Amino acid sequence: MCAVLANSSPETDPKGARKLGRASLGVSIAGIVITVIIIAIIVSLRSAADCPYRHYGTCYKYRLYVGYSGYCSGVKSDSYCYYH
């Protein structure tokens, strides 16, 4: 009968562990950066969809052509009346 003794201490590779640690950190940071970029794109697309008309930086949902001398209860500019 032949008996084999197993070594109970685990084999370690400090250099390999450091490489894996750095790779894991890099992948985590890349994931966070990509997530922030995607959220920024979604927010900008959403705000653009919610604001069909901009006039001097202010968002208006409605724009009505009233002509040069037409009545406007909102903000009038260039023959258009802008409403929220």
N, C-alpha and C positions, 0 to 999 in steps of 0.2 A: 504494500500500500504506500502511496506517495502523498504526502501532505504539503500543501503550499500555504505559506503564511502571507496574508495580505497586509500591506502597509496601511495602517489606519490613519496616517496623516495625509491630508489632501495635498495634491500638487498645486503649487501656486506659481503664477507668472506675473510679477509686479508690473513689468513693462506692458504686457498685454492688457492687464487690468486698467492701467492708466490710459492706454489707447482707446479701450472701450468706453471708459468714463468720459474722455474728451469727445468721442464721437456721439455719445448719448447727449451730452450737454449741447453740442452743436446742432443736433437734430431737434432738440427741445426749443432752442432759441429760434431756429428757422421756422418751426411750427408756430411759435408765438408771433413772429414777424409776419408770416403769411396770413395768420388769422386777423391781425390788426389791419393789414392791407385790404383783405376781403370785406371786413366790417366797414372800413372807410368808403369803399366802392359802393356797397349796398346803401349806406346812409346818403351818399351823394346822389345816387340814382333815385332814391326814394324822395328826397327833397326836391329834385328836379321834376318829378312826376306830380308832386303836390303843388307845384308852383308853375302854372302854365304861362303866366305873364309877370315880367319884372319891369319895374319902372323906377329908376334911380335907386336900385338896390332893395326896394320893397317888393314883397310878393303880393300879387293880386290873383284871385281865382277867375275873375270875369273881366272882359274888356268889350266895350260896346262902341261902335262907330256912331258919333253924334254930330259930326260935321264941325265946321269952324265956329258957328254961333249957336250950336245946340246946347240944351240944358244938361247939366251933369251934377248929380248929387254926390258923386265920388271925387276922384282926382282926375282932372282933365288935362290932357296933353296931346298935342298934334292931332286934334279932331277925334280923339278917343277918350272914353271915360273908363276909368279903372275902379273896380269894386273888390272888396274882400270877400 
